[in-house]
Structures are given as structure tokens and as C-alpha cells.
């Protein structure tokens, strides 16, 4: 009840559309007219920014990335190329989505990097805490389903699958290729 009452008494402020003059928007990007792009934000080629989306100061949205309607990216969120963020999701400051997973192969006592060519696909109504990192898949995608809630300072490895309506508390580390079901609490 408290959560519902607090939401009514303290609604999110409406989005003030516009692109800050210091933002760098690639000419091939598509930004909805109702979206807000903050100071020093970067939106790469073929990226799509949805209706009423907010891209905070210093954010980076990579090439071919899709940001859904009503998404909020707080300051300094980085989303690498080709990732997807579903509608109404909230990403807090310092979140990094789509960095390479820890994919290495040993050969003759040296480590060889395995290219990480998958994506991160984030569903609708997801909340991702500050300084949380989600690695892109090595071949397949890393998937965060709808209504997942991730606290601050969580690390999710490559090729993970997090089922809908799961909540994960701060400082949890999830190894690559882990599969977590729906409605879990960690």
C-alpha cells in the first residue's frame, strides 16, 4: 500500500522533450520528438530512442541500440552496440549494458580473447541499479525478461537468462550462462 500511495503523491516529473546542444546525435539515429537527450550524451548510428524516453547527461547509446518508449537512462549509463531496452525500464547511473563477457581460451600459456558477438536484450518494466553491469552474450543473447528488478552493483555474466519478475539484491555476481527462472529472489 505504501508503494502505491507514495507513487501517487510523488509522481515522476513529465519528460521535457529536446536535445541538449552538447549532445552528439548521429544523423542516422532516430530520436522520437517527445524524447529528452541530456548534456554530452552520445547516440550512435542506427540507434532508436523511443517516445518520451530520457537519455541523461553523459549517457552513451551504441550503434543499432534500441531504447523503448518511456525508458529512463539516468546520467552516465553506457549501452553498447545492438542492445535493446524495453519500454518503461529504468537504468540508474553508471550501469553498463553489453560489455564483453569474460570469454577467454588458453593457448600455449597465453589467453586468447573470444569475440563476444551476442547482445543484451532487456524486457519491459525492468529496473537496473547503479553501477550494475550486464555482459553481452558470446554467441547467443544475454536476456533479462520483463519486470526484473536488479539492485546496485550486480554483475551478470555473458549468456545469462533472468526470468520475468525476478528480484536480485545488491552485490550479487551471476556467472556466465546461468539460467534463473521466473519470480525468483536472490
Secondary structure by P-SEA (a helix, b strand, c coil): caaaaaaaacccccccccccccccccccbbbcccbbbcccbbbcccbbbcccbbbccbbbbcccbbbccbbbbccbbbbccbbbbccbbbbccccccccccbbbbbcccbbbbccccbbbbbbcbbbbcccbbbbcccccccccccbbbbccbbbbccbbbbccbbbbcccccccccccccccccc
